[in-house]
Amino acid sequence: MPKMLIIILAVVILFAGGGVTIMQQMELGPFEQEVELTPEEKAVAAKEAARKKLLEPPRY
């Protein structure tokens, strides 16, 4: 029984490491690269954020 537990734990650790590697290679999640926006894109993003804030219902 303990031998099987060690094997299962090793497999879980390998899958977790593989998942992290895939995320790094595909630049997903916390490994995503920040894209520098042009001034025009920043203005559009600011307008969209302001519009979303106006449409947001009040929080009680």
MARDOPA-500145 format. One record per residue (C-alpha): residue number from 1; x, y, z; residue in three letters. Coordinates in Angstrom, 1 decimal. Last residue first. Layout:
// residues N
<node NUM <X Y Z> ALA>
...
This chain:
// residues 60
<node 60 <-24.7 47.1 -1.0> TYR>
<node 59 <-22.9 47.2 -4.3> ARG>
<node 58 <-24.4 49.5 -6.9> PRO>
<node 57 <-24.9 48.2 -10.4> PRO>
<node 56 <-22.0 48.6 -12.9> GLU>
<node 55 <-23.0 50.4 -16.1> LEU>
<node 54 <-21.0 53.5 -15.2> LEU>
<node 53 <-17.9 51.4 -14.3> LYS>
<node 52 <-18.2 49.6 -17.7> LYS>
<node 51 <-18.2 52.9 -19.5> ARG>
<node 50 <-15.2 54.2 -17.6> ALA>
<node 49 <-13.3 51.0 -18.4> ALA>
<node 48 <-14.3 51.2 -22.1> GLU>
<node 47 <-13.1 54.8 -22.3> LYS>
<node 46 <-9.8 53.9 -20.6> ALA>
<node 45 <-9.2 51.0 -23.0> ALA>
<node 44 <-9.8 53.3 -26.0> VAL>
<node 43 <-7.4 55.9 -24.6> ALA>
<node 42 <-4.8 53.2 -24.0> LYS>
<node 41 <-5.2 51.9 -27.5> GLU>
<node 40 <-4.6 55.4 -28.9> GLU>
<node 39 <-1.5 55.9 -26.7> PRO>
<node 38 <0.0 52.6 -28.0> THR>
<node 37 <-0.3 49.6 -25.6> LEU>
<node 36 <2.7 47.6 -24.4> GLU>
<node 35 <1.8 43.9 -24.2> VAL>
<node 34 <2.5 42.1 -20.9> GLU>
<node 33 <3.6 38.5 -21.4> GLN>
<node 32 <1.5 35.8 -19.9> GLU>
<node 31 <3.3 33.5 -17.4> PHE>
<node 30 <0.8 34.0 -14.6> PRO>
<node 29 <-1.9 32.4 -16.8> GLY>
<node 28 <-0.8 31.3 -20.3> LEU>
<node 27 <2.4 32.0 -22.1> GLU>
<node 26 <2.1 28.8 -24.3> MET>
<node 25 <5.6 27.6 -23.2> GLN>
<node 24 <5.2 28.7 -19.6> GLN>
<node 23 <1.7 27.1 -19.3> MET>
<node 22 <3.0 23.9 -20.8> ILE>
<node 21 <5.8 23.8 -18.3> THR>
<node 20 <3.5 24.4 -15.4> VAL>
<node 19 <1.2 21.6 -16.5> GLY>
<node 18 <4.2 19.2 -17.0> GLY>
<node 17 <5.4 20.0 -13.4> GLY>
<node 16 <1.9 19.3 -12.1> ALA>
<node 15 <1.7 16.1 -14.0> PHE>
<node 14 <5.1 15.0 -12.7> LEU>
<node 13 <4.0 15.8 -9.1> ILE>
<node 12 <0.8 13.9 -9.5> VAL>
<node 11 <2.7 10.9 -10.9> VAL>
<node 10 <5.2 10.9 -8.0> ALA>
<node 9 <2.3 11.0 -5.4> LEU>
<node 8 <0.6 8.1 -7.1> ILE>
<node 7 <3.9 6.1 -7.1> ILE>
<node 6 <4.5 6.9 -3.4> ILE>
<node 5 <0.9 5.9 -2.5> LEU>
<node 4 <1.4 2.6 -4.4> MET>
<node 3 <4.5 1.8 -2.4> LYS>
<node 2 <2.7 2.6 0.9> PRO>
<node 1 <0.0 0.0 0.0> MET>
